[in-house]
Amino acid sequence: LGETLDGVVTGITTVGAYVQGQPFLADGLVRLPDFGPGDWLHDRDSGVILNTRAGRRVHVGLAVRVRVAAIDEIAEALVLVPEDIRKWGAPA
């Protein structure tokens, strides 16, 4: 727990973004409430999560840095949070 990983966003859902962490190829979820301040909205048509106020977006293929917050043993997945919420997402 607490380890920082480089990863790639592999999926977008209404609850957050799935990230595959390197070098372990372990999957985890960054939940919308952990994205940081502002209103992050899932745009189903474009397949992205947007924060128009901050001018940021999260999309499949985006390289990110995340920290392991917990391990969900039932789902067999990592619970991830952004390493630095100020840098979370790409410019919109």
C-alpha contacts under 8 A as a table, 3 or more apart, distances in Angstrom:
res1	aa1	res2	aa2	distance
1	L	68	V	5.36
1	L	69	A	5.92
1	L	70	A	6.18
1	L	71	I	7.91
2	G	67	R	5.78
2	G	68	V	5.07
2	G	69	A	5.91
3	E	67	R	5.53
3	E	68	V	5.49
4	T	65	R	6.94
4	T	66	V	5.66
4	T	67	R	4.32
4	T	68	V	6.50
4	T	83	E	6.96
5	L	21	G	5.71
5	L	22	Q	6.11
5	L	23	P	7.85
5	L	65	R	5.73
5	L	66	V	5.37
5	L	67	R	6.10
5	L	68	V	7.71
6	D	21	G	5.79
6	D	22	Q	5.55
6	D	23	P	7.92
6	D	63	A	7.34
6	D	64	V	5.96
6	D	65	R	4.59
6	D	66	V	6.43
7	G	19	V	6.07
7	G	20	Q	5.31
7	G	21	G	4.16
7	G	22	Q	5.46
7	G	63	A	5.80
7	G	64	V	5.28
7	G	65	R	6.01
7	G	66	V	7.12
8	V	19	V	5.41
8	V	20	Q	5.46
8	V	21	G	6.75
8	V	60	V	7.57
8	V	61	G	5.72
8	V	62	L	5.55
8	V	63	A	4.57
8	V	64	V	5.85
9	V	12	I	7.75
9	V	17	A	6.51
9	V	18	Y	5.70
9	V	19	V	4.35
9	V	20	Q	6.47
9	V	58	V	7.91
9	V	59	H	6.67
9	V	60	V	4.91
9	V	61	G	5.24
9	V	62	L	5.35
9	V	63	A	6.60
9	V	64	V	7.19
10	T	17	A	7.52
10	T	18	Y	5.51
10	T	19	V	5.47
10	T	20	Q	6.47
10	T	60	V	5.18
10	T	61	G	6.25
11	G	17	A	5.72
11	G	18	Y	4.88
11	G	19	V	7.14
11	G	59	H	7.72
11	G	60	V	5.66
12	I	16	G	6.16
12	I	17	A	4.65
12	I	18	Y	6.31
12	I	47	G	6.51
12	I	48	V	6.53
12	I	49	I	7.33
12	I	59	H	6.87
12	I	60	V	6.78
13	T	16	G	5.37
13	T	17	A	6.20
13	T	42	H	7.14
14	T	42	H	5.66
15	V	31	R	5.76
15	V	32	L	5.78
16	G	29	L	6.67
16	G	30	V	5.58
16	G	31	R	4.34
16	G	32	L	4.67
16	G	49	I	7.93
17	A	29	L	5.72
17	A	30	V	5.31
17	A	31	R	6.61
17	A	32	L	7.64
17	A	58	V	7.74
18	Y	27	D	6.83
18	Y	28	G	5.62
18	Y	29	L	4.51
18	Y	30	V	6.33
19	V	27	D	5.68
19	V	28	G	5.39
19	V	29	L	6.11
19	V	30	V	7.29
20	Q	25	L	5.61
20	Q	26	A	5.50
20	Q	27	D	4.41
20	Q	28	G	6.43
21	G	24	F	6.24
21	G	25	L	5.29
21	G	26	A	5.32
21	G	27	D	6.24
21	G	28	G	7.61
21	G	66	V	7.95
22	Q	25	L	5.26
22	Q	26	A	7.21
26	A	77	A	7.36
26	A	78	L	7.34
27	D	77	A	5.87
27	D	78	L	6.27
28	G	77	A	5.19
28	G	78	L	4.22
28	G	79	V	5.46
28	G	80	L	5.97
29	L	77	A	7.65
29	L	78	L	6.63
29	L	79	V	5.48
29	L	80	L	5.66
30	V	34	D	6.58
30	V	35	F	7.28
30	V	79	V	6.57
30	V	80	L	4.94
30	V	81	V	5.40
30	V	82	P	7.30
31	R	34	D	5.45
31	R	35	F	6.87
31	R	80	L	7.81
31	R	81	V	7.60
32	L	35	F	5.25
32	L	40	W	6.84
33	P	36	G	6.70
34	D	81	V	6.00
34	D	82	P	7.20
35	F	40	W	7.46
35	F	81	V	7.44
35	F	82	P	6.74
35	F	85	I	6.41
35	F	88	W	6.96
36	G	85	I	5.40
36	G	86	R	7.70
36	G	88	W	7.93
38	G	51	N	6.58
38	G	53	R	6.84
38	G	54	A	7.10
39	D	51	N	5.69
39	D	52	T	7.73
39	D	53	R	7.56
40	W	49	I	6.23
40	W	50	L	5.33
40	W	51	N	4.61
40	W	52	T	7.85
41	L	49	I	5.32
41	L	50	L	5.21
41	L	51	N	6.47
42	H	47	G	7.41
42	H	48	V	6.07
42	H	49	I	4.35
42	H	50	L	6.45
43	D	46	S	5.72
43	D	47	G	5.75
43	D	48	V	5.45
43	D	49	I	5.85
43	D	50	L	7.08
44	R	47	G	4.94
44	R	48	V	6.94
47	G	59	H	6.85
47	G	60	V	7.93
48	V	57	R	6.60
48	V	58	V	5.66
48	V	59	H	4.80
48	V	60	V	7.55
49	I	57	R	5.52
49	I	58	V	5.17
49	I	59	H	6.71
50	L	55	G	7.72
50	L	56	R	6.06
50	L	57	R	4.43
50	L	58	V	6.62
50	L	92	A	7.56
51	N	54	A	5.54
51	N	55	G	5.82
51	N	56	R	5.23
51	N	57	R	6.11
52	T	55	G	4.74
52	T	56	R	6.50
52	T	92	A	7.54
53	R	56	R	7.97
55	G	91	P	5.82
55	G	92	A	5.03
56	R	88	W	7.68
56	R	89	G	5.40
56	R	90	A	5.32
56	R	91	P	4.65
56	R	92	A	4.74
57	R	89	G	4.99
57	R	90	A	5.25
57	R	91	P	6.27
57	R	92	A	5.36
58	V	62	L	6.80
58	V	88	W	7.85
58	V	89	G	4.77
58	V	90	A	6.26
59	H	62	L	5.76
59	H	89	G	7.97
62	L	89	G	7.68
62	L	90	A	7.58
64	V	82	P	7.80
64	V	88	W	7.27
64	V	89	G	7.60
65	R	82	P	6.30
65	R	83	E	5.52
65	R	84	D	7.74
66	V	80	L	6.13
66	V	81	V	5.52
66	V	82	P	4.47
66	V	83	E	4.58
66	V	84	D	7.93
67	R	80	L	5.59
67	R	81	V	5.38
67	R	82	P	6.14
67	R	83	E	5.35
68	V	71	I	7.74
68	V	78	L	6.60
68	V	79	V	6.11
68	V	80	L	4.79
68	V	81	V	6.65
69	A	78	L	7.65
69	A	79	V	5.52
69	A	80	L	5.34
69	A	81	V	6.37
70	A	78	L	6.16
70	A	79	V	4.94
70	A	80	L	7.09
71	I	76	E	7.40
71	I	77	A	6.17
71	I	78	L	4.66
71	I	79	V	5.64
72	D	75	A	5.53
72	D	76	E	5.62
72	D	77	A	5.31
72	D	78	L	5.87
72	D	79	V	6.46
73	E	76	E	4.68
73	E	77	A	6.74
74	I	77	A	7.96
82	P	85	I	5.63
82	P	88	W	6.37
84	D	87	K	5.57
84	D	88	W	6.41
85	I	88	W	4.86
87	K	90	A	7.87
